[in-house]
């Protein structure tokens, strides 16, 4: 069995509203070729496992990985598909290496959101008897969650808008982000209302793109790179499926996933031990909710923490210095991008959006399903 698992290579496309110039197989090839070139590894000699993350409905075909099997090295070789958020592919790949079954695993997540309509795709996630027929999608469900969260903890629209202002300003420094800019709280609150209280600027935009990553056992990692990023802890948890069975202001699944990851990583006080966080702000209010679920502040206190400036790039605990999902990251790729950006911070290779402090420990959070039904937490470290 492997003692530890490390991230040894990362590649991301430039995220864009529409990549009509390539098929999703060609888009996947961009990052796979880039990460292999970066690490000097060869598919046939060094990679003994490949995991792709995609979705049949988003890709418009059953067995969505069939279009990238050859690109990811799956022909007559081991290749597996995850139909969940990309953070779960990190979890799955890590387990495979820790078990001793594999030494070097290639991960790749891709989606072209421009190919279809998010409302139609997301409606299919709901149970078919009641809520699907009501026309529910992730945005309308998120509106219910946002309203419940704001009511229960007194979170204000202005506090939530500050998340957008911060993240889109951060995204200006990230060369792979496609949405960025200098906005004010007033700009956010005057953007078109989509599903009260959620406005257009509160929503991560439709995006095309892909991310690739290579995981390796400790022995192989030390042979591949001088700057491995160690996966120190990891955890996952599902919440109830039916919306009515959950308190939408609660973070049960995230708290459980974080507890698993922190226990494995030896994190006893995340507020003091974590240097930077990359979380899934599919909707702006979720950054606040997930911060609380990760134990980075008390319940109901995240809004005030953002107001204080603590989560800025130069703040005490930077959150989403990359610009987050609001900067433009495709669904299914969400979590792999969160882990990639957190790893870049640990490596000190995040470029213009590198935080000012020395990052020794970072946490990444990914989720899938409506209202954060499934949660995955990954703790990364230098040592």
C-alpha positions as a Markdown table, in Angstrom:
| # | Residue | x | y | z |
|---|---|---|---|---|
| 1 | Unk | 0.0 | 0.0 | 0.0 |
| 2 | Unk | 1.1 | 3.6 | -0.7 |
| 3 | Unk | 1.9 | 5.7 | 2.3 |
| 4 | Unk | 0.8 | 9.0 | 0.7 |
| 5 | Unk | -0.6 | 10.4 | -2.5 |
| 6 | Unk | 0.6 | 13.6 | -4.2 |
| 7 | Unk | -0.6 | 15.9 | -7.0 |
| 8 | Unk | 2.4 | 16.1 | -9.4 |
| 9 | Unk | 0.9 | 17.8 | -12.4 |
| 10 | Unk | -2.0 | 20.2 | -13.3 |
| 11 | Unk | -3.3 | 21.6 | -16.6 |
| 12 | Unk | -6.3 | 23.7 | -17.4 |
| 13 | Unk | -7.8 | 25.1 | -20.5 |
| 14 | Unk | -8.7 | 28.7 | -20.8 |
| 15 | Unk | -12.3 | 28.7 | -19.8 |
| 16 | Unk | -14.7 | 30.3 | -22.3 |
| 17 | Unk | -18.4 | 30.9 | -22.9 |
| 18 | Unk | -18.2 | 28.7 | -26.0 |
| 19 | Unk | -15.5 | 26.5 | -27.5 |
| 20 | Unk | -17.0 | 25.9 | -30.9 |
| 21 | Unk | -13.5 | 25.4 | -32.3 |
| 22 | Unk | -13.1 | 22.0 | -30.8 |
| 23 | Unk | -15.1 | 18.9 | -29.9 |
| 24 | Unk | -15.1 | 17.9 | -26.3 |
| 25 | Unk | -12.6 | 15.1 | -27.1 |
| 26 | Unk | -10.2 | 17.7 | -28.6 |
| 27 | Unk | -10.7 | 19.9 | -25.6 |
| 28 | Unk | -9.8 | 17.1 | -23.3 |
| 29 | Unk | -6.7 | 16.3 | -25.4 |
| 30 | Unk | -5.5 | 19.9 | -24.8 |
| 31 | Unk | -5.1 | 19.4 | -21.0 |
| 32 | Unk | -4.0 | 15.7 | -21.2 |
| 33 | Unk | -1.2 | 16.5 | -23.6 |
| 34 | Unk | -0.3 | 19.6 | -21.5 |
| 35 | Unk | -0.1 | 17.7 | -18.2 |
| 36 | Unk | 1.9 | 14.8 | -19.7 |
| 37 | Unk | 4.4 | 17.3 | -21.3 |
| 38 | Unk | 4.6 | 19.2 | -18.0 |
| 39 | Unk | 5.5 | 16.1 | -16.0 |
| 40 | Unk | 7.5 | 14.3 | -18.7 |
| 41 | Unk | 5.4 | 11.2 | -18.3 |
| 42 | Unk | 4.3 | 8.9 | -21.1 |
| 43 | Unk | 0.8 | 7.5 | -21.2 |
| 44 | Unk | 1.8 | 3.9 | -22.1 |
| 45 | Unk | 4.8 | 3.7 | -19.8 |
| 46 | Unk | 3.9 | 5.7 | -16.7 |
| 47 | Unk | 0.1 | 6.1 | -16.4 |
| 48 | Unk | -1.5 | 2.9 | -15.0 |
| 49 | Unk | -5.0 | 4.3 | -14.3 |
| 50 | Unk | -7.2 | 7.0 | -15.9 |
| 51 | Unk | -10.3 | 8.5 | -14.5 |
| 52 | Unk | -12.6 | 10.9 | -16.4 |
| 53 | Unk | -15.4 | 13.0 | -15.1 |
| 54 | Unk | -18.3 | 13.8 | -17.4 |
| 55 | Unk | -22.0 | 13.6 | -17.6 |
| 56 | Unk | -24.2 | 11.8 | -20.2 |
| 57 | Unk | -26.9 | 14.5 | -20.4 |
| 58 | Unk | -24.4 | 17.4 | -20.6 |
| 59 | Unk | -22.5 | 15.6 | -23.3 |
| 60 | Unk | -25.7 | 14.6 | -25.1 |
| 61 | Unk | -24.9 | 10.8 | -25.3 |
| 62 | Unk | -25.1 | 7.7 | -23.2 |
| 63 | Unk | -21.7 | 6.6 | -21.8 |
| 64 | Unk | -20.2 | 10.1 | -22.1 |
| 65 | Unk | -16.6 | 9.0 | -21.7 |
| 66 | Unk | -16.8 | 7.0 | -25.0 |
| 67 | Unk | -15.8 | 10.2 | -26.9 |
| 68 | Unk | -12.5 | 10.6 | -24.9 |
| 69 | Unk | -11.6 | 6.9 | -24.2 |
| 70 | Unk | -8.7 | 7.0 | -26.7 |
| 71 | Unk | -7.6 | 10.5 | -25.6 |
| 72 | Unk | -7.3 | 9.5 | -22.0 |
| 73 | Unk | -5.5 | 6.3 | -22.8 |
| 74 | Unk | -8.3 | 3.9 | -22.2 |
| 75 | Unk | -7.9 | 1.7 | -25.3 |
| 76 | Unk | -7.2 | -1.8 | -24.0 |
| 77 | Unk | -6.2 | -0.2 | -20.7 |
| 78 | Unk | -7.8 | 0.7 | -17.4 |
| 79 | Unk | -10.1 | 3.7 | -17.7 |
| 80 | Unk | -13.0 | 4.6 | -15.4 |
| 81 | Unk | -15.7 | 7.3 | -15.5 |
| 82 | Unk | -17.1 | 9.4 | -12.7 |
| 83 | Unk | -20.5 | 11.0 | -13.2 |
| 84 | Unk | -20.1 | 13.3 | -10.3 |
| 85 | Unk | -18.2 | 16.5 | -9.5 |
| 86 | Unk | -14.5 | 16.4 | -10.3 |
| 87 | Unk | -13.5 | 16.6 | -6.7 |
| 88 | Unk | -14.9 | 13.1 | -6.4 |
| 89 | Unk | -12.5 | 11.9 | -9.1 |
| 90 | Unk | -9.7 | 13.1 | -6.8 |
| 91 | Unk | -11.2 | 11.0 | -4.0 |
| 92 | Unk | -11.6 | 8.0 | -6.2 |
| 93 | Unk | -8.1 | 8.3 | -7.6 |
| 94 | Unk | -6.5 | 8.7 | -4.2 |
| 95 | Unk | -8.2 | 5.6 | -2.8 |
| 96 | Unk | -6.9 | 3.6 | -5.8 |
| 97 | Unk | -3.3 | 4.6 | -5.1 |
| 98 | Unk | -3.6 | 4.2 | -1.3 |
| 99 | Unk | -4.9 | 0.7 | -1.9 |
| 100 | Unk | -1.7 | -0.3 | -3.7 |
| 101 | Unk | -3.5 | -1.1 | -6.9 |
| 102 | Unk | -2.1 | 1.9 | -8.9 |
| 103 | Unk | 1.0 | 4.1 | -8.8 |
| 104 | Unk | 0.2 | 6.9 | -11.2 |
| 105 | Unk | -3.3 | 8.1 | -12.1 |
| 106 | Unk | -4.5 | 10.6 | -14.7 |
| 107 | Unk | -7.6 | 12.5 | -13.9 |
| 108 | Unk | -9.6 | 14.6 | -16.4 |
| 109 | Unk | -12.9 | 16.5 | -16.2 |
| 110 | Unk | -14.6 | 18.2 | -19.1 |
| 111 | Unk | -17.9 | 19.9 | -20.0 |
| 112 | Unk | -19.2 | 22.1 | -22.8 |
| 113 | Unk | -22.1 | 23.8 | -21.2 |
| 114 | Unk | -22.7 | 25.7 | -24.4 |
| 115 | Unk | -24.0 | 22.6 | -26.0 |
| 116 | Unk | -27.3 | 22.5 | -24.2 |
| 117 | Unk | -29.6 | 24.3 | -21.7 |
| 118 | Unk | -28.7 | 24.1 | -18.0 |
| 119 | Unk | -32.3 | 24.4 | -16.9 |
| 120 | Unk | -33.4 | 21.4 | -18.9 |
| 121 | Unk | -30.4 | 19.3 | -17.8 |
| 122 | Unk | -30.7 | 20.2 | -14.1 |
| 123 | Unk | -34.4 | 19.6 | -14.1 |
| 124 | Unk | -33.6 | 15.9 | -14.8 |
| 125 | Unk | -31.8 | 15.6 | -11.4 |
| 126 | Unk | -35.1 | 16.0 | -9.5 |
| 127 | Unk | -37.4 | 13.1 | -8.6 |
| 128 | Unk | -39.9 | 12.6 | -11.4 |
| 129 | Unk | -43.3 | 12.5 | -9.6 |
| 130 | Unk | -43.5 | 15.9 | -7.9 |
| 131 | Unk | -40.6 | 18.3 | -8.1 |
| 132 | Unk | -39.5 | 17.6 | -11.7 |
| 133 | Unk | -43.0 | 18.4 | -13.0 |
| 134 | Unk | -42.9 | 21.7 | -11.2 |
| 135 | Unk | -40.0 | 22.7 | -13.4 |
| 136 | Unk | -37.4 | 22.8 | -10.7 |
| 137 | Unk | -33.7 | 23.3 | -11.6 |
| 138 | Unk | -30.6 | 24.1 | -9.6 |
| 139 | Unk | -31.2 | 27.8 | -9.7 |
| 140 | Unk | -34.8 | 27.7 | -8.4 |
| 141 | Unk | -33.7 | 25.2 | -5.7 |
| 142 | Unk | -30.8 | 27.5 | -4.8 |
| 143 | Unk | -33.2 | 30.4 | -4.4 |
| 144 | Unk | -35.0 | 28.4 | -1.8 |
| 145 | Unk | -31.8 | 27.6 | 0.0 |
| 146 | Unk | -30.5 | 31.2 | -0.2 |
| 147 | Unk | -33.8 | 32.6 | 1.2 |
| 148 | Unk | -33.8 | 30.0 | 4.1 |
| 149 | Unk | -30.2 | 30.7 | 4.9 |
| 150 | Unk | -30.7 | 34.5 | 4.9 |
| 151 | Unk | -33.8 | 34.2 | 7.1 |
| 152 | Unk | -32.3 | 31.8 | 9.6 |
| 153 | Unk | -29.0 | 33.7 | 10.2 |
| 154 | Unk | -29.9 | 37.3 | 9.2 |
| 155 | Unk | -27.5 | 37.3 | 6.2 |
| 156 | Unk | -28.0 | 40.4 | 4.1 |
| 157 | Unk | -28.1 | 40.8 | 0.3 |
| 158 | Unk | -25.2 | 43.2 | 0.6 |
| 159 | Unk | -23.0 | 40.6 | 2.4 |
| 160 | Unk | -23.7 | 38.1 | -0.4 |
| 161 | Unk | -23.0 | 40.7 | -3.1 |
| 162 | Unk | -19.6 | 41.3 | -1.6 |
| 163 | Unk | -18.7 | 37.7 | -2.5 |
| 164 | Unk | -19.4 | 38.5 | -6.2 |
| 165 | Unk | -17.4 | 41.7 | -6.0 |
| 166 | Unk | -14.4 | 40.0 | -4.4 |
| 167 | Unk | -14.4 | 36.9 | -6.6 |
| 168 | Unk | -14.8 | 38.7 | -10.0 |
| 169 | Unk | -12.0 | 41.1 | -9.0 |
| 170 | Unk | -9.8 | 38.1 | -8.1 |
| 171 | Unk | -10.7 | 36.5 | -11.5 |
| 172 | Unk | -9.1 | 39.5 | -13.3 |
| 173 | Unk | -5.8 | 38.1 | -12.0 |
| 174 | Unk | -6.5 | 34.5 | -13.2 |
| 175 | Unk | -5.6 | 33.9 | -16.9 |
| 176 | Unk | -8.0 | 30.9 | -17.2 |
| 177 | Unk | -11.1 | 32.7 | -16.0 |
| 178 | Unk | -13.5 | 34.0 | -18.5 |
| 179 | Unk | -15.7 | 36.3 | -16.4 |
| 180 | Unk | -14.2 | 39.0 | -14.3 |
| 181 | Unk | -14.3 | 42.7 | -13.6 |
| 182 | Unk | -14.5 | 45.6 | -11.2 |
| 183 | Unk | -18.1 | 45.6 | -9.7 |
| 184 | Unk | -19.7 | 47.3 | -6.8 |
| 185 | Unk | -22.3 | 45.9 | -4.4 |
| 186 | Unk | -24.8 | 48.2 | -6.1 |
| 187 | Unk | -23.9 | 46.6 | -9.5 |
| 188 | Unk | -24.6 | 43.1 | -8.2 |
| 189 | Unk | -27.9 | 44.1 | -6.5 |
| 190 | Unk | -29.1 | 45.9 | -9.7 |
| 191 | Unk | -28.3 | 43.0 | -12.0 |
| 192 | Unk | -31.4 | 41.2 | -13.4 |
| 193 | Unk | -33.4 | 39.1 | -10.9 |
| 194 | Unk | -33.4 | 35.4 | -12.0 |
| 195 | Unk | -35.0 | 33.6 | -9.0 |
| 196 | Unk | -35.5 | 35.8 | -5.9 |
| 197 | Unk | -33.1 | 36.5 | -4.2 |
| 198 | Unk | -30.6 | 35.3 | -6.8 |
| 199 | Unk | -29.6 | 37.8 | -9.5 |
| 200 | Unk | -27.6 | 37.2 | -12.7 |
| 201 | Unk | -24.2 | 38.2 | -11.2 |
| 202 | Unk | -24.8 | 35.7 | -8.3 |
| 203 | Unk | -24.7 | 32.7 | -10.7 |
| 204 | Unk | -21.6 | 31.0 | -12.1 |
| 205 | Unk | -21.8 | 31.5 | -15.9 |
| 206 | Unk | -22.2 | 28.8 | -18.6 |
| 207 | Unk | -18.7 | 27.8 | -19.5 |
| 208 | Unk | -16.7 | 25.3 | -21.7 |
| 209 | Unk | -13.4 | 23.9 | -20.5 |
| 210 | Unk | -11.4 | 21.0 | -19.1 |
| 211 | Unk | -8.9 | 20.3 | -16.3 |
| 212 | Unk | -6.3 | 17.4 | -16.0 |
| 213 | Unk | -4.4 | 16.3 | -13.0 |
| 214 | Unk | -1.9 | 13.5 | -12.2 |
| 215 | Unk | -1.8 | 11.8 | -8.9 |
| 216 | Unk | 1.1 | 9.6 | -7.8 |
| 217 | Unk | 2.2 | 7.4 | -4.9 |
| 218 | Unk | 4.9 | 9.0 | -2.7 |
| 219 | Unk | 7.7 | 7.0 | -4.3 |
| 220 | Unk | 6.7 | 8.0 | -7.8 |
| 221 | Unk | 5.9 | 11.6 | -6.8 |
| 222 | Unk | 9.4 | 12.2 | -5.6 |
| 223 | Unk | 10.7 | 10.9 | -8.9 |
| 224 | Unk | 8.4 | 13.1 | -11.0 |
| 225 | Unk | 8.6 | 16.5 | -9.3 |
| 226 | Unk | 10.5 | 18.5 | -6.6 |
| 227 | Unk | 7.2 | 20.3 | -5.6 |
| 228 | Unk | 4.6 | 17.6 | -4.9 |
| 229 | Unk | 1.4 | 18.6 | -3.2 |
| 230 | Unk | 0.3 | 16.0 | -0.7 |
| 231 | Unk | -3.3 | 15.0 | -0.3 |
| 232 | Unk | -3.4 | 15.1 | 3.5 |
| 233 | Unk | -7.1 | 14.4 | 4.0 |
| 234 | Unk | -10.2 | 13.6 | 2.1 |
| 235 | Unk | -13.9 | 13.0 | 2.8 |
| 236 | Unk | -17.3 | 12.7 | 1.2 |
| 237 | Unk | -20.9 | 12.6 | 2.2 |
| 238 | Unk | -24.4 | 12.6 | 0.7 |
| 239 | Unk | -27.3 | 14.5 | 2.1 |
| 240 | Unk | -31.0 | 13.5 | 1.6 |
| 241 | Unk | -32.3 | 13.5 | -1.9 |
| 242 | Unk | -35.7 | 15.1 | -1.5 |
| 243 | Unk | -35.6 | 18.8 | -0.8 |
| 244 | Unk | -38.3 | 18.7 | 1.8 |
| 245 | Unk | -36.3 | 16.3 | 3.9 |
| 246 | Unk | -33.5 | 18.8 | 4.5 |
| 247 | Unk | -33.1 | 22.1 | 6.3 |
| 248 | Unk | -31.6 | 23.9 | 3.4 |
| 249 | Unk | -29.7 | 26.3 | 5.7 |
| 250 | Unk | -28.0 | 23.3 | 7.2 |
| 251 | Unk | -24.6 | 21.9 | 6.0 |
| 252 | Unk | -24.9 | 18.3 | 7.3 |
| 253 | Unk | -23.1 | 16.6 | 4.4 |
| 254 | Unk | -20.3 | 19.2 | 4.3 |
| 255 | Unk | -19.7 | 19.0 | 8.0 |
| 256 | Unk | -19.4 | 15.2 | 7.8 |
| 257 | Unk | -17.1 | 15.3 | 4.8 |
| 258 | Unk | -15.0 | 18.0 | 6.4 |
| 259 | Unk | -14.7 | 16.1 | 9.6 |
| 260 | Unk | -13.5 | 13.0 | 7.7 |
| 261 | Unk | -10.9 | 15.0 | 5.8 |
| 262 | Unk | -9.7 | 17.0 | 8.9 |
| 263 | Unk | -9.4 | 13.9 | 11.0 |
| 264 | Unk | -7.2 | 12.2 | 8.3 |
| 265 | Unk | -5.1 | 15.4 | 7.9 |
| 266 | Unk | -4.8 | 16.0 | 11.7 |
| 267 | Unk | -6.6 | 19.3 | 11.4 |
| 268 | Unk | -8.0 | 20.2 | 14.8 |
| 269 | Unk | -8.6 | 24.0 | 14.3 |
| 270 | Unk | -9.3 | 24.7 | 10.6 |
| 271 | Unk | -9.5 | 28.5 | 11.3 |
| 272 | Unk | -5.9 | 28.5 | 12.4 |
| 273 | Unk | -4.4 | 25.6 | 10.5 |
| 274 | Unk | -5.8 | 26.3 | 7.0 |
| 275 | Unk | -4.0 | 29.1 | 5.0 |
| 276 | Unk | -6.3 | 29.3 | 1.9 |
| 277 | Unk | -9.7 | 27.8 | 0.8 |
| 278 | Unk | -11.1 | 27.2 | -2.7 |
| 279 | Unk | -14.8 | 26.5 | -2.4 |
| 280 | Unk | -17.6 | 25.9 | -4.9 |
| 281 | Unk | -19.5 | 29.2 | -5.3 |
| 282 | Unk | -21.9 | 27.9 | -8.0 |
| 283 | Unk | -24.1 | 30.6 | -6.5 |
| 284 | Unk | -22.6 | 33.5 | -4.5 |
| 285 | Unk | -24.4 | 32.8 | -1.2 |
| 286 | Unk | -22.9 | 29.3 | -1.2 |
| 287 | Unk | -19.4 | 30.6 | -0.6 |
| 288 | Unk | -20.7 | 31.8 | 2.8 |
| 289 | Unk | -22.6 | 28.6 | 3.5 |
| 290 | Unk | -19.7 | 26.4 | 2.6 |
| 291 | Unk | -17.2 | 28.5 | 4.7 |
| 292 | Unk | -19.4 | 27.8 | 7.7 |
| 293 | Unk | -19.7 | 24.1 | 6.9 |
| 294 | Unk | -15.9 | 23.8 | 6.6 |
| 295 | Unk | -15.6 | 25.3 | 10.1 |
| 296 | Unk | -13.8 | 28.4 | 8.8 |
| 297 | Unk | -16.1 | 30.5 | 10.9 |
| 298 | Unk | -19.2 | 30.1 | 13.1 |
| 299 | Unk | -22.6 | 29.4 | 11.7 |
| 300 | Unk | -24.2 | 32.7 | 10.4 |
| 301 | Unk | -20.8 | 34.5 | 10.7 |
| 302 | Unk | -19.5 | 34.2 | 7.1 |
| 303 | Unk | -21.2 | 37.3 | 5.8 |
| 304 | Unk | -19.5 | 39.4 | 8.5 |
| 305 | Unk | -16.2 | 37.7 | 7.8 |
| 306 | Unk | -16.4 | 38.7 | 4.1 |
| 307 | Unk | -17.3 | 42.3 | 5.1 |
| 308 | Unk | -14.2 | 42.4 | 7.4 |
| 309 | Unk | -11.9 | 41.7 | 4.4 |
| 310 | Unk | -10.5 | 38.5 | 6.0 |
| 311 | Unk | -11.3 | 36.5 | 2.9 |
| 312 | Unk | -9.5 | 38.8 | 0.4 |
| 313 | Unk | -6.3 | 37.7 | -1.3 |
| 314 | Unk | -4.3 | 39.6 | 1.3 |
| 315 | Unk | -6.7 | 38.8 | 4.1 |
| 316 | Unk | -6.2 | 36.5 | 7.1 |
| 317 | Unk | -7.9 | 33.5 | 5.4 |
| 318 | Unk | -8.2 | 34.0 | 1.6 |
| 319 | Unk | -11.2 | 32.3 | 0.0 |
| 320 | Unk | -11.4 | 31.7 | -3.7 |
| 321 | Unk | -8.3 | 33.8 | -4.7 |
| 322 | Unk | -8.7 | 32.3 | -8.2 |
| 323 | Unk | -12.1 | 34.0 | -8.7 |
| 324 | Unk | -14.0 | 30.8 | -7.8 |
| 325 | Unk | -16.7 | 29.3 | -10.0 |
| 326 | Unk | -18.2 | 32.8 | -10.5 |
| 327 | Unk | -15.1 | 33.5 | -12.7 |
| 328 | Unk | -16.3 | 30.8 | -15.0 |
| 329 | Unk | -15.8 | 27.0 | -14.6 |
| 330 | Unk | -17.9 | 24.3 | -16.2 |
| 331 | Unk | -20.1 | 22.0 | -14.1 |
| 332 | Unk | -18.6 | 18.6 | -13.5 |
| 333 | Unk | -15.2 | 20.3 | -13.7 |
| 334 | Unk | -16.0 | 22.5 | -10.6 |
| 335 | Unk | -14.3 | 20.4 | -8.0 |
| 336 | Unk | -11.2 | 19.3 | -10.0 |
| 337 | Unk | -10.7 | 23.0 | -10.6 |
| 338 | Unk | -11.1 | 23.8 | -6.9 |
| 339 | Unk | -8.4 | 21.2 | -6.1 |
| 340 | Unk | -6.2 | 22.4 | -8.9 |
| 341 | Unk | -6.3 | 26.0 | -7.8 |
| 342 | Unk | -5.7 | 25.0 | -4.1 |
| 343 | Unk | -2.7 | 22.9 | -5.2 |
| 344 | Unk | -1.3 | 25.8 | -7.2 |
| 345 | Unk | -1.4 | 28.0 | -4.1 |
| 346 | Unk | 0.5 | 25.3 | -2.1 |
| 347 | Unk | 3.1 | 25.1 | -4.9 |
| 348 | Unk | 3.4 | 28.8 | -5.0 |
| 349 | Unk | 2.6 | 28.7 | -8.7 |
| 350 | Unk | -0.8 | 30.6 | -8.8 |
| 351 | Unk | 0.8 | 33.6 | -10.6 |
| 352 | Unk | -0.9 | 36.9 | -10.1 |
| 353 | Unk | -3.6 | 35.4 | -7.9 |
| 354 | Unk | -1.1 | 33.8 | -5.5 |
| 355 | Unk | -1.9 | 34.8 | -2.0 |
| 356 | Unk | 0.6 | 36.9 | 0.0 |
| 357 | Unk | 1.1 | 34.4 | 2.8 |
| 358 | Unk | 3.2 | 31.2 | 2.6 |
| 359 | Unk | 0.6 | 28.5 | 2.0 |
| 360 | Unk | 1.4 | 25.3 | 3.8 |
| 361 | Unk | -2.2 | 23.9 | 4.1 |
| 362 | Unk | -5.1 | 24.5 | 1.7 |
| 363 | Unk | -8.6 | 23.1 | 1.6 |
| 364 | Unk | -10.7 | 22.5 | -1.5 |
| 365 | Unk | -14.4 | 21.8 | -1.5 |
| 366 | Unk | -16.5 | 20.4 | -4.4 |
| 367 | Unk | -20.2 | 19.6 | -4.5 |
| 368 | Unk | -22.8 | 18.1 | -6.9 |
| 369 | Unk | -26.5 | 17.9 | -6.9 |
| 370 | Unk | -28.9 | 20.7 | -6.1 |
| 371 | Unk | -28.2 | 22.7 | -2.9 |
| 372 | Unk | -25.0 | 20.9 | -2.3 |
| 373 | Unk | -26.5 | 17.5 | -1.9 |
| 374 | Unk | -23.2 | 15.7 | -2.2 |
| 375 | Unk | -20.0 | 17.2 | -0.7 |
| 376 | Unk | -16.3 | 16.4 | -1.1 |
| 377 | Unk | -13.5 | 18.0 | 0.9 |
| 378 | Unk | -9.8 | 17.7 | 0.1 |
| 379 | Unk | -7.0 | 19.0 | 2.4 |
| 380 | Unk | -3.7 | 19.6 | 0.7 |
| 381 | Unk | -0.3 | 20.4 | 2.1 |
| 382 | Unk | 3.4 | 21.0 | 1.4 |
| 383 | Unk | 4.7 | 18.4 | 3.8 |
